[in-house]
Amino acid sequence: MCPPFALRLSLLATLLAAPALHAAPAADPSLTLGEVVVRGGEEGPLPARRILSSVDVLGGDALENRNTKYAWELFSLVPGAMVTNFGQGNWGGKFSIRGFNGEGEINAVKLLIDGIPSNGNDGNMPFLDMIFSQDIDAIEVVRGTNDARYGLHAIAGSANVVTRVGGNETQLRAGVGSFGSSEVQLSKGIEKDGFSQNYFLATQRGSGQRDHSLGEKSSFAGKWFLTPEGSSTRIGLIARHYESEAQEPGYLTAAEARQNPDQSRPHNATDGGVRRMNQLSAHLETALDEQLFWTARAYMNDYTDKRWVRFSVAASQQERLTDETQYGFLTNLTYRPQVSWAHSVAIEGGLDAQWQQNHSERYLTTNRLRTATRWKQDFDLDIYGAYLQAVIQPTPQWKLIPAYRVDTLRGGYTNQVTGKAYDVNDYGTIGQPKFSVVYTPDPRYSLYANAGRTFQVGVGTGTYKVNRTSDMEPSVNDGWETGLKLAPIAGVEGRIALWEQKASNEARRVLNGAANDSEYIGNTRRRGLDLQLSAKVGAQWRLWGGVALQRAIITQAEKARPETQGMEVDHVPHRLYSLGADYQATQDLKLSLWANGQSSYFLERSNSTGKYGGYNLINLSASYRLRADTTLDFQIKNLADRYYEYVWWYDNTVKDMHAPGDGRTVYGAINVKF
């Protein structure tokens, strides 16, 4: 049934201004914002935007001129995505989907960069910081439980950031803005005789509105791909390096935040940290014959982070060290047989593995000088997965996609303080059946439904059998979705989707705990309604918008917290929205106005400490083409200078802690292509 909150038809009025999504046939269930270059035809691996139901694609032209401190801010353009802004230096924020929050307790999105898994051990997304807007070709977000390609962390879906490869173009972007911010992005493409080289260099420096918030970061990427003449084989290598150093302004009490939201308290004077990341990946694509296509990717991820943070004047400063190295591969084989009994058939099978070497240390400090050791941990985690899926079209109107995935985990944990070692929980072979169906009675309309299972395991040392004699079972998410994709007339398209996910024995990370482990909160149910629409009005206007209505409820509380029975999961707003308008005023001048916001949320799962975090922000931008190769960009964020904040619950003594967001900010940039 449709959840009661989904019946608020008044919200449909919000959709009269709808998403700037380029029209696509309704038989293709994806929605696209901006232009996306699709290479190849009916060959290669099965594309998500053609076989999965809730897929949103952001084209690079909609992203490259956005002023952002971090790439995760770009996900505010994705309908139904929640962006959580902590405002704390290298730990600035993240995005989440489908009724999961962005607190870091449960990281429910599988992140990929050019198809390479890019989550940290706990599911966080630090590697996303390596990417800058000018280097993005597209962002593809898949929501739901029916994608068989990925296992660990893909609880609610996945996001793949595809960067630019190929071309013969040099592009320079230089910009300045409020609070002393500045950035330079430089990209160079060289392509000749089947060999492409792409180089990208970016540096950014600046503060936020709050004191003690200066940050500097730089990123480099090199991409080399070879397609021999007359060959259907493509091989490539991608290398990335990233470094950042940032101050953290810390959190304020409610009174301090309202009295002076720009301040950073004296006890946060030495908070901040440094981060370094590397990513190296090798890519292979080849057609073995006219019906068989093989892809393979191997990679190495390296992530080092050192952070000093003091959450309140009543707490000690902590030094947090994280050092993670991941090795892995993904490979799949796609077979497109010619059959007489169906319109078309495609079968795909895949294997993947990841080997993690993780090290974590935590100390109590005073002005960055160590005073006590909290923990020193080494833990290895190996993940092995396989899947098989088919796309069967018995007739042109019907598409059936059965799929099955299995995952298994191995590893061990050593407490370097006590010398004790522990095995990983024996989660067994985690089976994940999935099924999708799409019916297209008319090219303008497509009805779809799907059901699937994803899984979650403990986080940090919670993955291992610490002080236990029995093994923990994985948390299983069973979900379904049904919806309508429509493109009734040229220039207008949209999607309506109703979905649900139920989790057994849901686990979440203990964020400020004493052992780097996780806890169980019980069984949960998430439900939602997604509404998306777009309209191109005449030759000059494009209107867009999306609304997500959602609830996350604890249906069976964990025994130690019976008071949470029937309560809401923390930091999950009931409503998310984004809407806007693009106006091509002249051949050279383009104006854009957009807004995004959310309702307030509970701070913890007893729902007894009030609701915070709601906001409504309006933004404005203008792009003026001076000549064919030069464009000037201007952007004003938070045009109305509205107060907004991120709020979290520390404990019953310190209570709620607040991080005010930036007020009105102004940016300008010049873009030159040559």
C-alpha positions in Angstrom: 0.0 0.0 0.0 1.0 3.6 -0.5 2.2 5.0 2.9 -0.1 7.7 4.4 2.5 10.5 4.0 2.6 9.8 0.3 -1.0 10.9 -0.1 -0.2 14.5 0.3 -1.3 15.5 -3.1 -0.6 19.1 -2.4 3.1 18.4 -3.0 2.3 17.7 -6.7 2.1 21.4 -7.1 5.8 21.6 -6.4 6.4 19.5 -9.5 4.9 22.2 -11.8 8.6 23.2 -12.2 10.2 19.9 -13.1 13.8 18.4 -13.6 16.0 19.5 -16.4 16.2 16.1 -17.8 16.8 15.5 -21.5 13.9 13.6 -23.0 14.5 9.8 -23.5 12.1 7.1 -24.7 9.9 5.9 -21.8 11.2 2.3 -22.6 14.5 3.5 -21.2 13.9 3.8 -17.4 16.7 6.3 -16.8 16.3 10.0 -16.4 19.1 12.3 -17.6 20.1 15.8 -16.6 22.5 17.3 -19.1 24.1 15.7 -22.2 25.7 12.3 -22.0 27.8 10.8 -24.8 27.0 7.1 -25.1 29.7 5.2 -27.0 28.9 1.9 -28.7 25.7 0.3 -29.6 24.3 -3.1 -28.7 27.6 -4.5 -27.5 29.6 -4.4 -24.3 28.4 -5.0 -20.8 24.7 -4.5 -20.0 24.3 -0.7 -19.2 22.5 0.1 -16.0 20.5 2.9 -17.6 18.9 0.3 -20.0 18.1 -2.5 -17.6 17.5 -1.1 -14.2 14.5 0.8 -13.0 15.4 3.9 -10.9 18.5 5.3 -12.6 19.4 9.0 -12.7 22.2 10.2 -15.0 23.8 13.7 -14.6 25.7 14.7 -17.7 29.0 16.5 -17.5 27.7 19.7 -19.0 25.3 20.1 -16.1 28.2 19.7 -13.6 31.4 21.2 -15.1 30.6 24.8 -14.2 29.3 24.2 -10.7 31.2 25.8 -7.9 31.7 23.2 -5.2 34.2 22.5 -2.4 33.6 18.8 -2.7 32.2 16.5 -5.4 29.5 15.1 -3.1 27.8 18.5 -3.2 26.9 17.7 -6.9 24.5 15.0 -5.7 22.1 17.7 -4.6 21.1 17.7 -8.3 20.0 14.1 -8.0 16.2 13.9 -7.2 15.7 12.2 -3.9 19.4 12.3 -2.8 20.1 13.6 0.6 23.2 15.7 1.1 24.6 16.0 4.6 26.9 18.9 5.3 29.0 18.5 8.4 31.2 21.5 7.6 34.3 19.9 9.3 37.3 20.2 7.0 38.2 16.9 5.3 35.1 15.4 6.8 32.9 17.9 5.1 29.9 15.7 4.3 28.4 13.0 2.1 25.2 12.0 0.2 22.8 9.2 0.8 19.6 7.8 -0.8 16.5 5.8 -0.1 15.8 6.7 3.5 19.3 6.1 4.8 21.0 9.0 6.5 24.5 10.5 5.9 25.8 10.2 9.4 28.4 7.5 8.7 26.5 5.0 10.8 25.2 3.0 7.8 26.8 3.8 4.5 24.3 2.3 2.1 25.7 3.4 -1.4 28.3 1.6 -3.4 30.6 4.2 -4.8 32.5 3.7 -8.0 34.9 5.9 -9.9 35.2 4.9 -13.6 33.7 1.5 -12.5 36.3 1.0 -9.7 34.9 0.4 -6.1 35.8 3.4 -4.1 34.3 3.1 -0.6 36.4 2.9 2.5 36.3 -0.1 4.8 33.3 1.4 6.7 31.5 2.3 3.5 32.4 6.0 3.7 33.3 7.8 0.4 36.6 9.7 0.9 37.8 8.8 -2.6 35.0 11.0 -4.0 37.0 14.0 -2.9 39.6 13.2 -5.6 37.2 14.2 -8.3 36.5 17.8 -9.5 33.6 18.9 -11.6 35.5 19.7 -14.8 36.8 16.1 -15.0 33.3 14.5 -14.8 31.7 13.1 -17.9 28.6 11.7 -16.1 27.3 10.6 -12.7 25.0 7.5 -12.8 22.9 6.8 -9.6 21.1 3.5 -9.3 18.5 3.3 -6.5 17.0 0.2 -5.0 17.8 -3.5 -4.3 17.6 -5.0 -7.8 21.2 -4.4 -9.1 23.1 -7.6 -9.1 26.5 -6.2 -10.1 27.6 -5.1 -6.6 27.4 -6.6 -3.1 29.1 -5.0 -0.1 27.8 -1.4 0.7 25.2 -1.5 -2.1 22.4 -1.7 0.5 20.3 1.1 -1.2 22.0 1.4 -4.5 25.2 2.6 -6.2 26.7 5.7 -7.8 29.3 5.6 -10.6 31.3 8.7 -11.4 32.5 8.5 -15.0 35.4 10.8 -15.8 36.5 12.2 -19.2 38.5 10.0 -21.5 39.6 10.8 -25.0 39.3 14.0 -27.1 41.8 16.6 -28.2 41.0 19.6 -26.0 42.6 21.7 -23.4 40.3 23.3 -20.8 41.2 25.8 -18.1 38.9 27.0 -15.3 40.1 29.6 -12.8 37.8 31.0 -10.2 37.5 33.1 -7.0 34.8 33.6 -4.4 33.7 34.4 -0.9 35.9 33.8 2.1 39.1 33.9 0.1 38.3 30.9 -2.0 40.1 30.2 -5.2 40.5 27.3 -7.5 42.2 26.2 -10.8 41.2 23.2 -12.9 43.3 22.3 -15.9 42.6 19.3 -18.2 44.3 18.2 -21.4 43.2 15.6 -23.9 45.4 14.1 -26.6 44.0 11.4 -29.0 45.7 10.1 -32.1 45.9 6.7 -33.9 43.8 4.9 -31.3 45.8 6.1 -28.3 44.3 8.7 -26.0 46.0 10.5 -23.1 44.1 12.6 -20.6 45.7 14.7 -17.8 43.9 16.6 -15.1 45.3 18.9 -12.4 43.3 20.9 -9.9 44.0 22.9 -6.8 41.6 24.6 -4.4 42.0 26.9 -1.4 39.6 28.7 0.8 37.6 29.0 4.0 33.9 28.9 4.9 31.9 31.5 6.7 33.0 30.1 10.0 36.3 30.9 11.7 39.1 28.3 11.6 37.8 26.6 8.4 40.7 27.1 6.0 41.3 24.2 3.7 43.7 23.4 0.8 43.6 20.5 -1.6 45.1 19.3 -4.9 44.4 16.5 -7.2 46.1 14.9 -10.2 44.8 12.3 -12.7 46.4 10.6 -15.7 44.4 8.3 -18.1 45.9 6.3 -21.0 43.8 4.2 -23.3 44.8 2.2 -26.4 42.5 0.8 -29.1 44.7 -0.9 -31.7 43.7 -0.1 -35.3 41.0 -2.5 -36.6 40.6 -4.1 -33.1 37.6 -4.4 -30.9 39.9 -4.4 -27.8 40.5 -1.4 -25.6 43.0 -1.4 -22.8 43.7 1.4 -20.3 45.4 2.7 -17.2 44.1 5.4 -14.8 46.2 6.9 -12.0 45.0 9.4 -9.4 46.7 11.2 -6.5 45.1 13.6 -4.0 46.2 15.6 -0.9 44.4 17.9 1.4 44.9 19.8 4.6 42.1 21.5 6.4 41.1 23.1 9.7 37.9 22.2 11.5 35.7 24.8 13.1 34.0 22.3 15.4 30.5 22.1 16.8 28.6 24.7 18.8 25.8 24.5 21.4 22.4 25.8 20.2 22.9 29.1 22.1 26.4 29.6 20.6 25.2 28.9 17.1 22.4 31.4 17.3 24.4 34.0 19.0 27.4 33.9 16.6 27.2 31.2 13.9 30.5 32.3 12.4 32.6 31.5 15.5 34.9 28.5 16.3 35.3 27.9 20.0 38.8 28.1 21.7 38.8 24.3 22.4 38.7 23.7 18.6 41.8 25.8 17.9 44.0 22.9 16.9 41.3 20.7 15.3 41.9 19.7 11.7 43.8 17.1 9.7 45.5 15.9 6.6 44.4 13.3 4.0 46.2 11.5 1.2 44.7 9.1 -1.4 45.9 7.2 -4.4 44.0 5.1 -6.9 45.5 3.0 -9.7 43.4 0.9 -12.1 43.8 -1.2 -15.2 41.0 -1.7 -17.7 40.3 -4.2 -20.5 37.4 -4.4 -22.8 37.2 -6.8 -25.8 34.7 -8.4 -28.1 35.6 -12.1 -28.2 33.2 -12.6 -31.1 30.0 -10.9 -32.4 28.0 -12.3 -29.5 30.5 -12.4 -26.6 32.0 -9.4 -24.8 34.5 -9.4 -21.9 35.5 -6.7 -19.5 38.0 -6.8 -16.7 39.3 -4.2 -14.2 42.0 -4.5 -11.6 42.8 -1.8 -9.1 44.6 -0.5 -6.0 43.2 2.1 -3.6 45.2 3.7 -0.9 43.8 6.0 1.8 45.5 7.7 4.7 43.8 10.2 7.0 45.0 11.9 10.2 42.5 14.0 12.1 42.5 15.9 15.4 38.9 16.6 16.6 37.3 17.8 19.9 33.5 17.5 19.8 32.7 19.6 22.9 34.4 21.5 25.6 33.5 18.6 28.0 35.4 16.0 25.9 39.0 15.4 25.2 40.6 16.1 21.8 41.2 12.9 19.8 43.8 12.0 17.3 42.3 9.6 14.7 44.6 7.7 12.3 43.3 5.6 9.4 45.4 3.8 6.9 43.6 1.5 4.4 44.9 -0.3 1.3 42.6 -2.2 -1.1 43.4 -4.5 -4.0 40.7 -5.9 -6.2 39.3 -6.9 -9.5 36.0 -7.1 -11.3 35.3 -9.0 -14.5 32.1 -9.9 -16.5 31.2 -11.7 -19.6 28.2 -10.7 -21.7 26.6 -13.0 -24.2 23.9 -12.0 -26.7 22.7 -15.1 -28.5 20.5 -15.1 -31.5 17.3 -16.9 -30.5 14.0 -17.6 -32.3 11.8 -17.8 -29.2 12.3 -14.2 -28.0 12.7 -10.7 -29.4 16.2 -10.5 -27.8 18.2 -12.1 -25.0 21.3 -11.1 -23.2 23.1 -13.0 -20.4 25.8 -11.6 -18.2 27.9 -13.2 -15.5 30.5 -11.5 -13.3 33.1 -12.2 -10.6 34.7 -9.7 -8.2 37.0 -9.7 -5.2 38.6 -7.2 -2.9 41.3 -7.6 -0.4 41.5 -5.0 2.4 44.4 -4.2 4.7 43.2 -1.8 7.4 44.9 0.0 10.2 43.2 2.3 12.8 44.6 4.1 15.7 43.0 6.5 18.2 44.5 8.6 21.0 43.4 11.2 23.5 45.4 14.4 23.0 45.8 17.9 24.3 46.6 20.4 21.5 47.7 17.4 19.3 50.0 15.9 22.0 49.1 12.3 22.9 48.0 11.7 26.5 46.4 8.2 26.3 45.8 5.4 23.8 42.2 4.4 23.0 43.0 1.7 20.4 45.4 0.4 17.9 43.9 -2.1 15.4 44.8 -4.1 12.3 42.0 -5.9 10.4 42.0 -7.6 7.1 38.7 -8.1 5.2 38.4 -10.1 2.0 35.2 -10.0 0.0 34.4 -12.4 -2.9 31.3 -12.0 -5.1 29.6 -13.5 -8.2 26.4 -12.7 -10.1 24.4 -13.9 -13.0 21.7 -11.9 -14.7 19.7 -12.0 -17.9 17.7 -9.5 -19.9 14.9 -11.3 -21.8 12.6 -9.5 -24.2 9.9 -12.1 -25.2 8.3 -9.2 -27.2 9.4 -5.7 -27.8 7.0 -4.5 -25.1 8.2 -6.7 -22.3 11.6 -6.9 -20.6 12.3 -9.5 -17.9 15.5 -9.3 -15.8 16.1 -12.2 -13.4 19.3 -12.1 -11.4 21.1 -13.7 -8.6 24.2 -12.7 -6.6 26.3 -14.3 -3.9 28.9 -12.8 -1.6 31.2 -14.3 1.1 33.6 -12.7 3.5 36.9 -13.7 5.1 39.4 -12.0 7.3 40.9 -11.4 10.8 41.3 -8.7 13.4 44.2 -8.1 15.8 44.0 -5.8 18.8 47.6 -4.4 18.9 47.1 -3.1 22.4 46.1 -6.5 23.9 47.7 -8.8 21.3 44.5 -10.7 20.9 43.3 -11.9 17.5 39.8 -12.6 16.2 38.3 -14.2 13.1 35.7 -12.6 11.0 32.1 -13.6 11.6 31.2 -16.6 9.4 28.4 -14.9 7.5 28.2 -17.9 5.2 27.3 -17.5 1.5 25.0 -14.5 1.3 22.4 -15.1 -1.5 20.7 -12.2 -3.1 17.8 -13.0 -5.5 16.5 -10.2 -7.7 13.9 -9.8 -10.4 12.7 -6.8 -12.5 10.0 -6.4 -15.2 9.4 -3.5 -17.5 6.3 -3.2 -19.7 6.2 -0.6 -22.5 2.7 -0.6 -24.1 3.5 2.6 -25.9 6.9 4.3 -26.6 5.7 7.2 -24.4 5.0 5.1 -21.3 6.8 2.4 -19.3 5.5 0.5 -16.3 8.1 -1.3 -14.1 8.4 -3.3 -11.0 11.3 -5.0 -9.2 12.2 -6.8 -6.1 15.6 -7.7 -4.7 17.8 -8.4 -1.7 20.9 -6.7 -0.5 22.9 -7.2 2.7 24.9 -5.4 5.4 27.5 -6.7 7.8 29.1 -5.1 10.9 31.4 -2.2 10.6 35.0 -1.9 11.8 35.7 -4.5 14.5 32.0 -5.3 14.5 32.7 -7.5 11.5 34.7 -9.8 13.7 33.9 -12.3 16.4 35.0 -10.2 19.3 34.0 -11.6 22.8 31.6 -13.9 21.1 31.4 -17.7 20.7 28.7 -17.6 18.0 28.7 -16.0 14.6 26.6 -13.0 13.7 24.2 -13.3 10.7 24.2 -10.6 8.0 21.5 -7.9 8.0 19.3 -8.6 5.0 17.5 -5.9 3.1 14.5 -7.0 1.1 13.1 -4.3 -1.1 10.6 -3.7 -3.9 9.7 -0.8 -6.2 7.0 -0.1 -8.7 6.7 2.9 -10.9 5.8 4.6 -14.1 8.2 6.3 -16.5 6.5 8.7 -19.0 7.4 10.9 -21.9 3.9 12.0 -23.1 5.1 14.7 -25.4 8.3 16.0 -26.8 10.3 17.8 -24.2 8.4 16.4 -21.2 9.2 13.4 -19.2 9.0 12.1 -15.6 8.8 9.2 -13.2 6.6 8.2 -10.3 8.0 5.4 -8.1 6.8 3.8 -4.9 9.3 1.7 -2.9 10.0 -0.1 0.3 13.0 -1.7 2.0 12.9 -3.9 5.1 16.0 -4.8 7.0 16.5 -7.6 9.6 18.8 -6.9 12.5 20.1 -3.6 11.1 23.6 -2.6 12.2 25.1 0.8 12.6 28.5 2.1 13.5 29.1 3.5 17.0 30.5 6.8 15.8 32.2 7.9 19.0 32.6 4.6 20.7 35.5 3.0 22.5 36.2 0.1 20.2 35.6 1.1 16.6 32.6 -1.3 16.4 29.0 -1.4 15.5 25.7 -2.0 17.3 22.4 -3.5 16.3 19.2 -1.4 16.3 16.7 -4.1 15.4 14.5 -4.6 12.3 13.6 -1.5 10.2 11.3 -0.5 7.4 11.9 2.3 4.9 9.2 3.5 2.5 9.0 6.2 0.0 7.5 7.9 -3.0 9.6 9.6 -5.6 8.2 12.1 -8.0 10.2 13.6 -10.9 9.2 15.7 -13.9 10.8 17.8 -16.5 9.6 20.2 -19.1 11.2 22.1 -21.9 9.0 25.2 -22.6 9.7 26.8 -26.0 13.3 27.3 -27.1 14.5 29.2 -24.0 13.1 27.6 -20.9 13.7 24.3 -19.1 12.0 23.6 -15.8 12.8 20.7 -13.5 12.1 19.3 -10.1 11.8 16.3 -7.9 10.3 15.4 -4.6 11.0 12.4 -2.4 8.7 11.5 0.5 10.2 8.9 2.9 10.0 7.3 6.3 12.4 5.1 8.2 10.9 3.2 11.1 12.2 0.7 13.7 9.7 -2.1 13.5 11.3 -4.4 16.0 13.6 -2.7 18.5 16.8 -4.2 19.8 16.3 -5.7 23.2 18.5 -3.2 25.1 16.5 -0.2 23.7 12.8 -1.2 23.9 11.8 2.5 24.0 12.8 2.8 20.3 10.1 0.4 19.1 8.0 2.1 16.4 10.3 5.2 16.4 12.0 6.8 13.4 15.6 6.2 12.4 17.6 9.3 13.2 18.6 12.0 10.6 16.0 10.9 8.0 13.8 13.9 6.9 10.4 13.1 5.6 10.7 15.3 2.6 13.5 16.1 0.1 13.1 18.3 -2.9 15.0 20.0 -5.7 13.6 22.2 -8.4 14.8 24.9 -10.8 14.6 26.7 -14.1 17.2 27.4 -16.8 16.6 30.3 -19.1 18.6 30.9 -22.3 18.1 34.7 -22.3 20.3 35.3 -25.4 22.5 33.2 -27.6 25.4 33.9 -25.2 23.7 34.4 -21.8 22.2 31.6 -19.8 20.5 32.1 -16.4 19.6 29.4 -13.8 17.7 29.5 -10.6 17.3 26.4 -8.5 16.3 25.5 -4.9 16.7 22.5 -2.7 15.6 21.7 0.8 14.5 19.1 3.3 12.2 18.8 6.3 13.6 18.4 9.9 14.7 15.1 11.4 15.1 13.5 14.8 18.6 13.4 16.3 18.5 9.9 17.8 16.3 6.9 17.7 14.2 7.4 20.8 12.8 10.5 19.0 12.7 12.4 22.4 15.3 15.2 21.8 13.5 17.4 19.2 13.7 17.8 15.5 16.3 19.9 13.6 18.0 20.3 10.3 15.3 21.5 8.0 16.2 24.1 5.3 15.2 25.7 2.1 17.9 27.3 0.0 17.8 29.2 -3.3 20.7 29.6 -5.7 21.4 31.6 -8.8 23.9 31.4 -11.6 24.7 33.1 -14.9 26.9 31.9 -17.7 28.0 34.4 -20.4 29.9 33.3 -23.5 32.5 36.0 -24.4 33.5 34.1 -27.5 33.4 30.5 -28.8 36.2 29.3 -26.5 35.7 31.6 -23.4 32.8 31.6 -20.9 32.3 33.7 -17.7 30.4 32.0 -14.8 28.8 33.7 -11.8 27.1 31.9 -9.0 25.3 32.9 -5.8 24.6 30.2 -3.3 22.0 30.7 -0.5 20.7 33.8 -2.3 18.4 34.7 0.5 21.1 34.3 3.2 19.0 31.8 5.1 20.3 30.3 8.3 20.7 26.5 8.2 22.6 23.9 10.1 23.6 20.4 10.6 22.8 19.0 14.1 23.7 15.8 15.9 23.2 14.3 19.4 26.4 13.9 21.4 25.0 12.4 24.6 22.5 13.2 27.4 25.0 15.5 29.1 26.4 17.5 26.2 23.1 17.1 24.1 22.7 18.6 20.7 25.7 20.0 18.8 25.3 22.4 15.9 27.4 23.2 12.8 25.9 26.3 11.0 26.2 26.3 7.2 27.5 29.1 5.0 25.4 32.2 4.4 25.2 34.0 1.0 28.3 33.2 -1.0 29.4 34.6 -4.4 31.7 32.9 -6.9 33.1 33.9 -10.3 35.1 31.9 -12.8 36.5 32.0 -16.3 36.5 28.9 -18.5 38.7 28.7 -21.6 38.8 25.9 -24.1 41.7 25.7 -26.6 
